[in-house]
Amino acid sequence: MDQVDLSNENLKSLRKSRNLLLIEVGNACNLLPSTIFKIENGRNYKDEDLKKVKSFYSTIQ
């Protein structure tokens, strides 16, 4: 299986390519949709939150 680039810049395009809404990713990671938005746009987020999002994407590959 190909390795997926989980850099901050690619998280939004990855989410959109899988037809996932911010709220769906947020619910799966136990985070608010606004937090997912901040992570995707590189603004004021916690490293723990980023780890949760990357973990979620790595499990659905």
C-alpha positions in Angstrom: 0.0 0.0 0.0 1.3 3.5 -0.8 2.4 5.7 2.0 0.1 8.7 2.5 1.6 12.1 3.3 0.2 13.3 6.6 1.8 16.7 6.6 -0.5 19.5 7.8 -0.7 20.9 4.3 -2.1 17.6 3.0 -4.7 16.9 5.7 -7.4 19.0 4.1 -6.9 17.5 0.7 -6.8 14.0 2.2 -10.1 14.7 4.1 -11.7 16.0 0.9 -10.5 13.2 -1.3 -12.2 10.8 1.2 -15.4 12.9 1.2 -15.2 13.4 4.9 -16.7 16.4 6.7 -14.9 18.4 9.4 -17.5 17.1 11.9 -16.9 13.5 10.9 -13.2 13.7 11.4 -13.8 15.7 14.6 -16.2 13.1 16.0 -13.8 10.3 15.2 -10.9 12.1 16.9 -13.0 13.4 19.8 -12.3 17.0 18.7 -14.3 19.9 17.7 -14.7 20.6 13.9 -13.1 24.0 14.6 -10.0 22.3 15.9 -9.8 20.2 12.8 -10.1 23.4 10.7 -7.3 25.0 12.7 -5.0 22.0 12.2 -5.7 21.9 8.5 -4.8 25.6 8.2 -1.8 25.5 10.6 -3.3 27.8 13.2 -3.1 27.5 17.0 -3.5 23.8 17.7 -2.1 21.4 20.2 0.4 18.8 19.2 -1.8 16.1 21.0 -4.7 17.1 18.7 -2.5 16.8 15.6 -1.4 13.4 16.7 -5.1 12.3 17.1 -5.9 13.5 13.6 -2.9 11.8 12.0 -3.7 8.6 13.9 -7.2 8.7 12.6 -6.1 9.1 9.0 -3.4 6.3 9.3 -6.1 3.9 10.5 -8.4 4.5 7.5 -5.8 4.1 4.8 
